[in-house]
Amino acid sequence: MKARIVAFENSKGGVAKTTSAVAVADAAAAAGRHVALVDADSQGSALDWYRLAALTEFPLRVKRVLPLPTDALRDHLVEHLKDDEDLVIIDGPPALGPTHEAVIASADLLVVPTPPQRACIQRVATMAQLAEKYHVPFVIVFTLVRTGIDDVDGARALLVGSGLT
């Protein structure tokens, strides 16, 4: 499989995983990448976005959305990807479990979306540990930032204080 796999994961729900995954997949498709969007969330949120957007004047430019894979995710992708697909974006599940770990283990890059609130940031350490366990580079992206309300610098300091940069 030649496609690069980027997983959007956080063990907490409601942190904008799906929004981030769908937006990046759509932007990559608009830039000419051949993208497969994988919905590994049992709620089917990315599939819902895809179906609803198709009913508007702004359909997603992603050509295919694959439903919840098996725990053998990389094997599932090898079996179901088209030859021209060069980027796989995975919208991960909202809770720890076998699929959650399979998503991270299969990724070439882990993106951890998190709002800049203490309760959300504390879950990022778990994502970092799993990324290290599977030797997957990761980035943390602040989402749902409320200008003038959220202390982004304080949240960044909390991450750095936890050993994350």
Salt bridges, closest charged atoms under 4 A:
GLU9 OE1 - HIS100 ND1 2.82
ASP26 OD2 - ARG61 NH2 2.64
ASP48 OD1 - ARG51 NH1 3.72
ASP84 OD2 - HIS34 ND1 3.40
GLU85 OE2 - ARG64 NE 2.94
ASP86 OD2 - ARG33 NE 3.10
GLU101 OE1 - LYS133 NZ 3.24
ASP108 OD1 - ARG74 NH2 3.94
ASP150 OD1 - ARG146 NH2 2.76
ASP153 OD1 - ARG156 NH1 2.84
